[in-house]
Amino acid sequence: MSLLAEIKAKAAAANKTIVLCEGEDARVVKAAAQITKEGIAKIVLIGNEAEAKKVAPDVDLTGITLIDPETSEKTAEYARLLYELRKAKGMTEEEAMKQAKDRTMFGALMLKAGDVDGYVSGACHSTANTLRPGLQVVKTAPGIKTVSSCFIMLAPEGGNAYCPDNVVVFADCAINIEPTAEELANIAVSSADTAKRLCGIEPKVAMLSFSTKGSGNDKKFFDSVTKVQEATRIAKEMAPELALDGEFQFDAAIAPEVGALKAPGSPVAGHANVFVFPNINAGNIGYKIAQRLGNFMAIGPVCQGFAKPLNDLSRGCNVDDIVATVAITVLQA
């Protein structure tokens, strides 16, 4: 059984409820129907039946709960919750009622209230519009200061010589543009937890750079090598039991023969399965190279660090991507 099939099977056994916030998008409606049919999760779809039928006329909506914030009796209750959460920031009751009718905010309030177990949006909304409600009302998990993302990268059929478990984790490829050393450390610890809980692998975390153990230096320009070295130090203090090391070039992190040459004695070099990129440029380029040239399947971005499961879809996603993201969200619950 493939890892994705295992994730779906575990999700089906968990019996969780996930809210999909974009009932106006045909891909989301089709995914909701497929998830329901396969029993992966119970689905609350934010929208109304007429709208869903218009964008996906052939889809069977049986078993899907449709909720329209414009008419739901829950909207006033969620508006009161939002007001209590945001009044210290200057929000008025009138503003709370208006914002509670926004579909992404409504979904986040459902999650905060405990009426669903997880939230998925982003098929037709930007990452900022998808994650802002989460940051405002769901907030971060205890001990975590940085919300981040990772991609679960599944090896192609036939496997990959450098990927014995057929899965690796790339972070952060979607949220934090130029993370500080402390933020990189938080990303590393969160990504290791994702690798263990969702992928079932024992994490070996590589803090990536264009330098390996001081071989490169860019102090004249950006000082990024020192930042990754400091992030490595902080992450080791945060999680001393974690197999984590750096800074590494990618080949030193993943290829045993290169790791042994460039970083002899490292417990991670040459055997890493969780890769923390120094910024979003490197991470986003890296996962897309693996996806397009290496034929890896990229699942995500999977959000990390929220107090409750909340995930952002790519606007280029397809139905299968949405189904996979919902299954992962269930396992985060």
Secondary structure in CASP SS format (residue, H / E / C, confidence):
PFRMAT SS
TARGET T0000
AUTHOR 0000-0000-0000
METHOD secondary structure of the structure
MODEL  1
M C 1.00
S C 1.00
L H 1.00
L H 1.00
A H 1.00
E H 1.00
I H 1.00
K H 1.00
A H 1.00
K H 1.00
A H 1.00
A H 1.00
A H 1.00
A H 1.00
N C 1.00
K C 1.00
T E 1.00
I E 1.00
V E 1.00
L E 1.00
C C 1.00
E C 1.00
G C 1.00
E C 1.00
D C 1.00
A H 1.00
R H 1.00
V H 1.00
V H 1.00
K H 1.00
A H 1.00
A H 1.00
A H 1.00
Q H 1.00
I H 1.00
T H 1.00
K H 1.00
E H 1.00
G C 1.00
I C 1.00
A C 1.00
K E 1.00
I E 1.00
V E 1.00
L E 1.00
I E 1.00
G C 1.00
N C 1.00
E H 1.00
A H 1.00
E H 1.00
A H 1.00
K H 1.00
K H 1.00
V H 1.00
A C 1.00
P C 1.00
D C 1.00
V C 1.00
D C 1.00
L C 1.00
T C 1.00
G C 1.00
I C 1.00
T E 1.00
L E 1.00
I E 1.00
D C 1.00
P C 1.00
E C 1.00
T C 1.00
S C 1.00
E C 1.00
K C 1.00
T H 1.00
A H 1.00
E H 1.00
Y H 1.00
A H 1.00
R H 1.00
L H 1.00
L H 1.00
Y H 1.00
E H 1.00
L H 1.00
R H 1.00
K H 1.00
A H 1.00
K H 1.00
G C 1.00
M C 1.00
T C 1.00
E H 1.00
E H 1.00
E H 1.00
A H 1.00
M H 1.00
K H 1.00
Q H 1.00
A H 1.00
K C 1.00
D C 1.00
R H 1.00
T H 1.00
M H 1.00
F H 1.00
G H 1.00
A H 1.00
L H 1.00
M H 1.00
L H 1.00
K H 1.00
A H 1.00
G C 1.00
D C 1.00
V C 1.00
D C 1.00
G E 1.00
Y E 1.00
V E 1.00
S E 1.00
G C 1.00
A C 1.00
C C 1.00
H C 1.00
S C 1.00
T H 1.00
A H 1.00
N H 1.00
T H 1.00
L H 1.00
R H 1.00
P H 1.00
G H 1.00
L H 1.00
Q H 1.00
V H 1.00
V H 1.00
K C 1.00
T E 1.00
A C 1.00
P C 1.00
G C 1.00
I C 1.00
K C 1.00
T C 1.00
V C 1.00
S E 1.00
S E 1.00
C E 1.00
F E 1.00
I E 1.00
M E 1.00
L E 1.00
A C 1.00
P C 1.00
E C 1.00
G C 1.00
G C 1.00
N C 1.00
A C 1.00
Y C 1.00
C C 1.00
P C 1.00
D C 1.00
N C 1.00
V E 1.00
V E 1.00
V E 1.00
F E 1.00
A E 1.00
D C 1.00
C C 1.00
A C 1.00
I C 1.00
N C 1.00
I C 1.00
E C 1.00
P C 1.00
T C 1.00
A H 1.00
E H 1.00
E H 1.00
L H 1.00
A H 1.00
N H 1.00
I H 1.00
A H 1.00
V H 1.00
S H 1.00
S H 1.00
A H 1.00
D H 1.00
T H 1.00
A H 1.00
K H 1.00
R H 1.00
L H 1.00
C H 1.00
G C 1.00
I C 1.00
E C 1.00
P C 1.00
K E 1.00
V E 1.00
A E 1.00
M E 1.00
L E 1.00
S C 1.00
F C 1.00
S C 1.00
T C 1.00
K C 1.00
G C 1.00
S C 1.00
G C 1.00
N C 1.00
D C 1.00
K C 1.00
K C 1.00
F C 1.00
F C 1.00
D C 1.00
S H 1.00
V H 1.00
T H 1.00
K H 1.00
V H 1.00
Q H 1.00
E H 1.00
A H 1.00
T H 1.00
R H 1.00
I H 1.00
A H 1.00
K H 1.00
E H 1.00
M H 1.00
A C 1.00
P C 1.00
E C 1.00
L C 1.00
A E 1.00
L E 1.00
D E 1.00
G E 1.00
E E 1.00
F E 1.00
Q C 1.00
F H 1.00
D H 1.00
A H 1.00
A H 1.00
I H 1.00
A C 1.00
P H 1.00
E H 1.00
V H 1.00
G H 1.00
A H 1.00
L H 1.00
K H 1.00
A C 1.00
P C 1.00
G C 1.00
S C 1.00
P C 1.00
V C 1.00
A C 1.00
G C 1.00
H C 1.00
A C 1.00
N C 1.00
V E 1.00
F E 1.00
V E 1.00
F C 1.00
P C 1.00
N C 1.00
I H 1.00
N H 1.00
A H 1.00
G H 1.00
N H 1.00
I H 1.00
G H 1.00
Y H 1.00
K H 1.00
I H 1.00
A H 1.00
Q H 1.00
R H 1.00
L C 1.00
G C 1.00
N C 1.00
F C 1.00
M E 1.00
A E 1.00
I E 1.00
G E 1.00
P E 1.00
V E 1.00
C E 1.00
Q E 1.00
G C 1.00
F E 1.00
A C 1.00
K C 1.00
P C 1.00
L E 1.00
N E 1.00
D E 1.00
L C 1.00
S C 1.00
R C 1.00
G C 1.00
C C 1.00
N C 1.00
V H 1.00
D H 1.00
D H 1.00
I H 1.00
V H 1.00
A H 1.00
T H 1.00
V H 1.00
A H 1.00
I H 1.00
T H 1.00
V H 1.00
L H 1.00
Q H 1.00
A C 1.00
END
